[in-house]
Amino acid sequence: MVYDYLVVGCGFFGSVFAQQARENNKSVLIIESRPHIGGNCYTYEYEDTGISVHAYGSHIFHCSDEDTWKYINRFTEFNRHQHRVLTTHRGKVYSMPINLGTINAFFGTDLRPDQVAGFLETQRTVNGKPANLEEQAISLIGRPLYEAFIRGYTKKQWGCDPRELPASIITRLPVRDSYHDAYFNDRYQGIPLGGYTPIFERMLDGIPVELGVDFFDDRQVWEKKARKIVYTGPIDRYFDYCYGHLNWRSVRFELERVQSSDYQGVSVMNYADEDTPFTRIHEPKHLHLERPWNRKASVIMREYSCIDPEHPYYPVNFSSDREMYEKYAELQRERPSVIFGGRLARYKYYDMHQVIAGALAEAGRELTGA
Ligand code: UDP
Protein backbone atom coordinates (compact mmCIF):
# COMPACT_ATOMS: atom_id res chain seq x y z
CA MET A 1 0.00 0.00 0.00
CA VAL A 2 1.18 3.52 -0.77
CA TYR A 3 0.20 5.94 2.00
CA ASP A 4 -0.66 9.58 1.48
CA TYR A 5 1.93 10.52 4.11
CA LEU A 6 4.89 8.87 5.76
CA VAL A 7 5.70 10.73 8.97
CA VAL A 8 9.27 10.31 10.18
CA GLY A 9 9.42 10.97 13.91
CA CYS A 10 6.69 10.72 16.51
CA GLY A 11 7.14 13.93 18.51
CA PHE A 12 4.65 16.79 18.50
CA PHE A 13 5.16 17.94 14.91
CA GLY A 14 4.78 14.48 13.40
CA SER A 15 1.92 13.44 15.67
CA VAL A 16 -0.14 16.61 15.19
CA PHE A 17 0.35 16.48 11.46
CA ALA A 18 -0.61 12.79 11.37
CA GLN A 19 -3.71 13.43 13.49
CA GLN A 20 -4.82 16.23 11.19
CA ALA A 21 -4.16 14.15 8.09
CA ARG A 22 -6.24 11.28 9.41
CA GLU A 23 -9.02 13.65 10.37
CA ASN A 24 -9.02 14.72 6.73
CA ASN A 25 -9.34 11.11 5.60
CA LYS A 26 -5.74 10.73 4.47
CA SER A 27 -3.77 7.57 5.07
CA VAL A 28 -0.71 7.99 7.29
CA LEU A 29 2.11 5.80 8.55
CA ILE A 30 4.50 6.95 11.28
CA ILE A 31 7.96 5.56 11.85
CA GLU A 32 9.98 6.38 14.93
CA SER A 33 13.53 5.30 15.76
CA ARG A 34 12.99 5.27 19.52
CA PRO A 35 11.08 2.50 21.28
CA HIS A 36 8.31 4.91 22.33
CA ILE A 37 6.00 7.62 21.01
CA GLY A 38 6.05 11.28 22.07
CA GLY A 39 9.61 12.32 21.21
CA ASN A 40 11.25 14.28 24.01
CA CYS A 41 7.86 14.85 25.65
CA TYR A 42 7.57 11.18 26.57
CA THR A 43 6.48 10.58 30.18
CA TYR A 44 5.95 7.37 32.14
CA GLU A 45 4.73 6.33 35.57
CA TYR A 46 7.68 5.41 37.76
CA GLU A 47 7.38 1.95 39.37
CA ASP A 48 4.88 1.99 42.25
CA THR A 49 5.48 5.63 43.21
CA GLY A 50 2.52 7.33 41.51
CA ILE A 51 5.06 9.76 40.04
CA SER A 52 4.98 10.72 36.38
CA VAL A 53 8.55 11.05 35.13
CA HIS A 54 9.39 13.30 32.18
CA ALA A 55 12.04 11.08 30.63
CA TYR A 56 13.78 13.96 28.81
CA GLY A 57 13.46 16.68 31.44
CA SER A 58 10.56 18.73 32.80
CA HIS A 59 8.18 19.84 30.06
CA ILE A 60 5.90 22.67 31.08
CA PHE A 61 3.12 23.45 28.67
CA HIS A 62 2.52 27.17 28.21
CA CYS A 63 0.98 29.27 25.47
CA SER A 64 -1.16 32.32 24.94
CA ASP A 65 -2.62 31.31 21.62
CA GLU A 66 -6.21 30.20 22.03
CA ASP A 67 -6.29 27.90 18.99
CA THR A 68 -3.28 25.92 20.17
CA TRP A 69 -4.75 25.66 23.67
CA LYS A 70 -8.13 24.50 22.39
CA TYR A 71 -6.49 21.96 20.13
CA ILE A 72 -4.33 20.36 22.83
CA ASN A 73 -7.30 20.27 25.22
CA ARG A 74 -9.01 17.88 22.83
CA PHE A 75 -6.53 15.27 24.04
CA THR A 76 -6.00 16.01 27.72
CA GLU A 77 -6.98 18.06 30.72
CA PHE A 78 -4.28 20.12 32.40
CA ASN A 79 -3.58 20.79 36.04
CA ARG A 80 -2.94 24.37 37.19
CA HIS A 81 0.82 24.07 37.64
CA GLN A 82 2.50 27.48 37.53
CA HIS A 83 6.15 26.89 36.90
CA ARG A 84 8.65 28.33 39.35
CA VAL A 85 12.39 27.72 39.14
CA LEU A 86 15.01 28.27 41.80
CA THR A 87 18.74 28.43 41.34
CA THR A 88 21.56 27.58 43.72
CA HIS A 89 24.63 29.84 43.69
CA ARG A 90 27.45 29.34 46.23
CA GLY A 91 25.15 27.36 48.50
CA LYS A 92 22.34 29.91 48.56
CA VAL A 93 19.00 29.56 46.82
CA TYR A 94 17.60 32.36 44.64
CA SER A 95 14.60 32.77 42.43
CA MET A 96 14.72 32.57 38.63
CA PRO A 97 14.19 34.26 36.27
CA ILE A 98 15.99 37.20 37.80
CA ASN A 99 13.40 39.35 39.57
CA LEU A 100 13.28 41.89 42.37
CA GLY A 101 13.51 39.06 44.93
CA THR A 102 16.69 37.71 43.29
CA ILE A 103 18.25 41.18 43.06
CA ASN A 104 17.51 42.17 46.66
CA ALA A 105 18.66 38.81 48.02
CA PHE A 106 21.86 38.87 45.96
CA PHE A 107 22.92 42.46 46.69
CA GLY A 108 21.43 42.63 50.22
CA THR A 109 19.36 45.63 49.12
CA ASP A 110 15.73 46.57 49.67
CA LEU A 111 15.04 48.16 46.29
CA ARG A 112 11.51 48.92 45.21
CA PRO A 113 10.30 48.21 41.65
CA ASP A 114 10.79 51.80 40.46
CA GLN A 115 14.43 51.73 41.61
CA VAL A 116 15.43 48.59 39.71
CA ALA A 117 16.05 50.15 36.29
CA GLY A 118 18.28 52.87 37.77
CA PHE A 119 20.15 50.33 39.89
CA LEU A 120 20.77 47.98 36.96
CA GLU A 121 21.89 50.96 34.88
CA THR A 122 24.82 51.38 37.28
CA GLN A 123 25.76 47.73 36.74
CA ARG A 124 25.71 47.78 32.94
CA THR A 125 29.04 47.94 31.23
CA VAL A 126 28.01 47.15 27.66
CA ASN A 127 26.64 49.83 25.39
CA GLY A 128 25.36 49.56 21.85
CA LYS A 129 23.88 46.51 20.19
CA PRO A 130 24.98 43.33 22.05
CA ALA A 131 26.96 41.06 19.74
CA ASN A 132 26.69 37.84 21.75
CA LEU A 133 25.01 36.19 24.73
CA GLU A 134 27.42 37.65 27.29
CA GLU A 135 26.98 41.21 26.03
CA GLN A 136 23.24 40.75 25.83
CA ALA A 137 23.08 39.50 29.41
CA ILE A 138 25.34 42.26 30.76
CA SER A 139 23.33 44.91 28.95
CA LEU A 140 20.20 43.53 30.61
CA ILE A 141 21.36 42.81 34.16
CA GLY A 142 24.95 43.97 34.57
CA ARG A 143 28.08 41.93 35.19
CA PRO A 144 27.68 40.70 38.82
CA LEU A 145 24.28 39.09 38.22
CA TYR A 146 25.49 37.75 34.90
CA GLU A 147 28.53 36.15 36.51
CA ALA A 148 26.51 34.65 39.35
CA PHE A 149 23.48 33.27 37.54
CA ILE A 150 24.14 33.13 33.80
CA ARG A 151 27.78 32.58 32.94
CA GLY A 152 28.41 29.26 34.70
CA TYR A 153 25.03 27.79 33.82
CA THR A 154 25.33 28.83 30.19
CA LYS A 155 28.89 27.50 29.90
CA LYS A 156 27.75 24.14 31.25
CA GLN A 157 24.59 24.08 29.16
CA TRP A 158 26.18 25.01 25.85
CA GLY A 159 29.71 23.74 26.40
CA CYS A 160 31.38 26.96 25.27
CA ASP A 161 32.08 30.52 26.27
CA PRO A 162 28.89 32.66 26.30
CA ARG A 163 30.74 35.15 24.06
CA GLU A 164 30.56 32.57 21.28
CA LEU A 165 26.78 32.19 21.57
CA PRO A 166 24.02 34.23 19.93
CA ALA A 167 22.28 36.86 22.05
CA SER A 168 18.91 35.32 21.16
CA ILE A 169 19.32 32.37 23.58
CA ILE A 170 19.18 34.62 26.61
CA THR A 171 16.26 36.71 25.40
CA ARG A 172 14.16 33.63 26.29
CA LEU A 173 14.67 34.64 29.92
CA PRO A 174 12.90 37.77 31.15
CA VAL A 175 14.26 40.12 33.83
CA ARG A 176 11.60 41.45 36.18
CA ASP A 177 11.49 44.53 38.37
CA SER A 178 8.75 42.99 40.54
CA TYR A 179 8.58 39.96 42.84
CA HIS A 180 6.68 38.08 40.15
CA ASP A 181 8.56 34.78 40.04
CA ALA A 182 6.51 32.53 37.75
CA TYR A 183 8.71 31.28 34.91
CA PHE A 184 6.15 32.03 32.19
CA ASN A 185 3.62 34.80 31.74
CA ASP A 186 1.39 32.92 29.32
CA ARG A 187 -2.35 32.88 29.66
CA TYR A 188 -2.52 29.09 29.56
CA GLN A 189 -0.14 26.90 31.55
CA GLY A 190 -0.10 23.48 33.12
CA ILE A 191 0.92 19.85 33.01
CA PRO A 192 -1.33 17.24 31.38
CA LEU A 193 -3.06 15.35 34.21
CA GLY A 194 -1.90 11.95 33.00
CA GLY A 195 1.49 13.15 31.71
CA TYR A 196 2.27 13.69 28.02
CA THR A 197 2.25 10.14 26.66
CA PRO A 198 -1.56 9.74 26.83
CA ILE A 199 -1.90 12.87 24.64
CA PHE A 200 0.07 11.12 21.93
CA GLU A 201 -1.86 7.86 22.41
CA ARG A 202 -5.11 9.72 21.83
CA MET A 203 -3.80 11.75 18.91
CA LEU A 204 -2.48 8.66 17.20
CA ASP A 205 -5.58 6.55 17.73
CA GLY A 206 -6.09 4.51 14.54
CA ILE A 207 -2.77 5.58 12.98
CA PRO A 208 -0.15 2.87 12.43
CA VAL A 209 3.13 3.61 14.22
CA GLU A 210 6.26 1.53 13.75
CA LEU A 211 8.64 1.97 16.67
CA GLY A 212 12.36 1.24 16.68
CA VAL A 213 12.59 1.94 12.96
CA ASP A 214 15.25 4.26 11.59
CA PHE A 215 14.30 5.92 8.29
CA PHE A 216 17.95 6.03 7.25
CA ASP A 217 18.48 2.27 7.61
CA ASP A 218 16.23 1.75 4.59
CA ARG A 219 15.64 5.13 3.15
CA GLN A 220 14.81 4.09 -0.40
CA VAL A 221 12.19 1.61 0.77
CA TRP A 222 10.53 4.16 3.04
CA GLU A 223 10.53 6.85 0.40
CA LYS A 224 8.41 4.63 -1.83
CA LYS A 225 5.86 4.02 0.94
CA ALA A 226 4.05 7.32 0.59
CA ARG A 227 3.28 10.12 -1.81
CA LYS A 228 4.68 12.65 0.62
CA ILE A 229 7.04 12.58 3.55
CA VAL A 230 6.82 14.60 6.75
CA TYR A 231 10.35 14.64 8.12
CA THR A 232 11.00 15.78 11.69
CA GLY A 233 14.54 14.49 12.27
CA PRO A 234 17.82 16.46 12.13
CA ILE A 235 18.05 18.42 8.93
CA ASP A 236 21.78 17.87 8.34
CA ARG A 237 21.26 14.11 8.49
CA TYR A 238 18.44 14.24 5.95
CA PHE A 239 20.79 15.80 3.40
CA ASP A 240 23.59 13.42 4.26
CA TYR A 241 25.65 16.17 5.93
CA CYS A 242 26.46 17.52 2.47
CA TYR A 243 27.24 20.97 3.90
CA GLY A 244 28.68 19.58 7.14
CA HIS A 245 27.46 18.80 10.64
CA LEU A 246 25.39 21.39 12.48
CA ASN A 247 26.23 21.89 16.17
CA TRP A 248 23.73 20.35 18.57
CA ARG A 249 23.71 20.02 22.34
CA SER A 250 22.18 17.14 24.20
CA VAL A 251 21.44 16.32 27.80
CA ARG A 252 21.66 13.13 29.78
CA PHE A 253 19.88 12.32 33.00
CA GLU A 254 20.92 10.41 36.08
CA LEU A 255 17.73 9.13 37.63
CA GLU A 256 17.55 8.19 41.29
CA ARG A 257 14.71 6.93 43.44
CA VAL A 258 15.13 8.53 46.86
CA GLN A 259 13.54 7.60 50.17
CA SER A 260 12.26 11.03 50.91
CA SER A 261 8.89 12.70 50.90
CA ASP A 262 10.40 15.80 49.33
CA TYR A 263 14.01 16.04 48.13
CA GLN A 264 14.31 19.68 47.08
CA GLY A 265 10.93 21.34 47.52
CA VAL A 266 10.52 22.44 43.90
CA SER A 267 10.22 20.75 40.49
CA VAL A 268 13.38 22.27 39.00
CA MET A 269 16.45 23.53 40.87
CA ASN A 270 19.12 25.07 38.66
CA TYR A 271 22.79 24.98 39.65
CA ALA A 272 24.44 28.17 38.53
CA ASP A 273 28.06 27.43 39.49
CA GLU A 274 30.48 26.05 36.96
CA ASP A 275 32.05 23.64 39.46
CA THR A 276 28.76 21.78 40.01
CA PRO A 277 28.82 19.28 37.15
CA PHE A 278 25.07 19.12 36.50
CA THR A 279 22.94 22.03 35.28
CA ARG A 280 19.76 21.21 37.20
CA ILE A 281 17.88 18.65 39.26
CA HIS A 282 14.30 17.75 38.40
CA GLU A 283 11.91 16.37 41.01
CA PRO A 284 8.83 15.55 38.96
CA LYS A 285 6.36 14.89 41.80
CA HIS A 286 6.16 18.68 42.26
CA LEU A 287 4.60 18.99 38.80
CA HIS A 288 1.49 17.12 39.97
CA LEU A 289 0.34 18.57 43.28
CA GLU A 290 -3.16 17.33 42.43
CA ARG A 291 -1.98 13.71 42.86
CA PRO A 292 -1.81 11.90 46.21
CA TRP A 293 1.58 12.78 47.72
CA ASN A 294 3.92 9.83 48.11
CA ARG A 295 5.38 10.30 51.60
CA LYS A 296 7.92 7.50 51.29
CA ALA A 297 9.54 8.02 47.92
CA SER A 298 10.53 10.59 45.36
CA VAL A 299 12.34 10.47 42.04
CA ILE A 300 15.04 12.94 41.09
CA MET A 301 16.91 13.43 37.84
CA ARG A 302 20.24 15.20 37.64
CA GLU A 303 20.64 16.80 34.24
CA TYR A 304 24.05 16.95 32.57
CA SER A 305 24.66 18.77 29.34
CA CYS A 306 26.63 16.82 26.73
CA ILE A 307 27.23 16.17 23.05
CA ASP A 308 25.41 13.11 21.75
CA PRO A 309 24.98 13.10 17.96
CA GLU A 310 22.47 10.25 18.22
CA HIS A 311 20.12 12.34 20.37
CA PRO A 312 20.26 16.03 19.45
CA TYR A 313 18.16 18.34 21.65
CA TYR A 314 19.22 21.95 21.27
CA PRO A 315 20.41 23.76 18.13
CA VAL A 316 23.54 25.69 19.19
CA ASN A 317 23.26 28.30 16.47
CA PHE A 318 26.83 29.55 16.16
CA SER A 319 26.95 31.99 13.25
CA SER A 320 28.63 29.24 11.17
CA ASP A 321 25.61 27.03 11.98
CA ARG A 322 23.20 29.71 10.80
CA GLU A 323 25.05 29.97 7.52
CA MET A 324 25.09 26.19 7.12
CA TYR A 325 21.42 25.90 8.01
CA GLU A 326 20.51 28.50 5.39
CA LYS A 327 22.11 26.28 2.77
CA TYR A 328 20.15 23.27 4.01
CA ALA A 329 16.99 25.40 4.03
CA GLU A 330 17.58 26.14 0.36
CA LEU A 331 17.62 22.38 -0.30
CA GLN A 332 14.43 22.04 1.76
CA ARG A 333 12.69 24.55 -0.47
CA GLU A 334 13.73 22.61 -3.55
CA ARG A 335 11.98 19.51 -2.24
CA PRO A 336 8.22 20.13 -2.26
CA SER A 337 7.38 16.46 -1.74
CA VAL A 338 8.84 16.63 1.78
CA ILE A 339 7.44 18.67 4.65
CA PHE A 340 10.10 19.59 7.20
CA GLY A 341 8.96 20.51 10.70
CA GLY A 342 9.87 20.67 14.39
CA ARG A 343 13.01 21.64 16.31
CA LEU A 344 15.36 19.22 14.60
CA ALA A 345 14.30 19.72 11.00
CA ARG A 346 14.09 23.50 11.33
CA TYR A 347 17.19 23.84 13.53
CA LYS A 348 15.27 26.19 15.79
CA TYR A 349 14.87 26.35 19.57
CA TYR A 350 11.08 25.93 19.53
CA ASP A 351 8.90 25.29 22.57
CA MET A 352 6.14 22.66 22.44
CA HIS A 353 3.34 25.13 21.74
CA GLN A 354 5.27 26.61 18.82
CA VAL A 355 5.77 23.17 17.31
CA ILE A 356 2.08 22.34 17.70
CA ALA A 357 1.01 25.67 16.17
CA GLY A 358 3.51 25.14 13.33
CA ALA A 359 2.21 21.65 12.61
CA LEU A 360 -1.41 22.84 12.62
CA ALA A 361 -0.55 25.64 10.20
CA GLU A 362 1.40 23.31 7.94
CA ALA A 363 -1.37 20.71 7.99
CA GLY A 364 -3.93 23.42 7.22
CA ARG A 365 -2.00 24.53 4.16
CA GLU A 366 -1.33 21.00 3.02
CA LEU A 367 -4.67 19.35 3.67
CA THR A 368 -7.27 22.01 3.20
CA GLY A 369 -5.39 24.79 1.45
CA ALA A 370 -6.11 27.01 4.50
N1 UDP B 1 19.99 30.34 31.76
C1 UDP B 1 20.96 30.68 32.69
N2 UDP B 1 20.74 30.42 34.01
C2 UDP B 1 19.61 29.81 34.45
C3 UDP B 1 18.62 29.46 33.51
C4 UDP B 1 18.84 29.73 32.17
O1 UDP B 1 22.00 31.20 32.33
O2 UDP B 1 19.48 29.58 35.69
C5 UDP B 1 20.25 30.65 30.33
C6 UDP B 1 20.99 29.49 29.65
O3 UDP B 1 21.88 30.02 28.68
C7 UDP B 1 19.86 28.73 29.00
C8 UDP B 1 18.91 29.85 28.56
O4 UDP B 1 19.02 30.81 29.61
O5 UDP B 1 20.29 27.94 27.94
C9 UDP B 1 17.46 29.43 28.37
O6 UDP B 1 16.95 28.84 29.55
P1 UDP B 1 15.63 27.95 29.59
O7 UDP B 1 15.28 27.72 31.01
O8 UDP B 1 14.62 28.59 28.70
O9 UDP B 1 16.17 26.60 28.94
P2 UDP B 1 15.41 25.19 28.64
O10 UDP B 1 14.47 24.93 29.79
O11 UDP B 1 14.75 25.31 27.31
O12 UDP B 1 16.55 24.21 28.63
Residues whose N, C-alpha, C, O or C-beta is under 5 A from the ligand:
A	BS01	UDP	T87 M96 F149 I150 Y153 T154 Q157 I169 I170 R172 L173 N270
